[in-house]
Amino acid sequence: MENAICKVVNEEKAQEICNIIDAYIDRCKIFASNKEKLCEEAQIYERDLFNQLKRVSNAMLHNPQIATVTNFYLWLEGASYNLKMLLQMVLLGVRDLNEVHMTAKIHSSTMSKLGSAVRNQKSLVIKLIPHGLCTKLTDKEVGQSVWVFHPCINSGEIKTKYLGLLFDDQIKNAEEGFKSIVASIEQKCRAGNVGNLAGEHSPLELASTPHCSTPTI
């Protein structure tokens, strides 16, 4: 019972990432014509988002039960948006590009740790029951089962294939999107180019970009 309550509480922490982004988007729309107020709001919400990402990543790394694909996806979306916010703040003149680069390095390191934790946890919740030429694969995290016909492969290969398909389908786009932003930041830092930050967005453009769409697991 205690573990179940802990899991719910920590899942709410992950969802709070989206809540912070939603609130920031609304504030961008309200103060789009007031640069001073927009700078103030950006600094408040960027700090809130960074801190929430840290809380979620720490919880996932210390509590394997919540190192789920969904929570990892939400973290990736939030980390990507955090970097976009910081790039906007460089354009507003309230942040330095090197600060953005350091944040990107922190998020990249965290992403690697979370990816390993989620893959390890996912492998633990997959149950395989052989039955003749078939194997019943049950993913206890989502409560779903499938029958796999495998006359020529062993159960370990089935698990590896399932994990590969799952992460390619649910996580790959989010990971690639995040890596693309990080690469753009690194390129700009090397060039010392603060302007034209990979087509970085004005406040309203950033507010209109898609965010936090939870994958169907």
Disulfide bonds with the S-S distance in Angstrom:
Cys18-Cys212 2.31
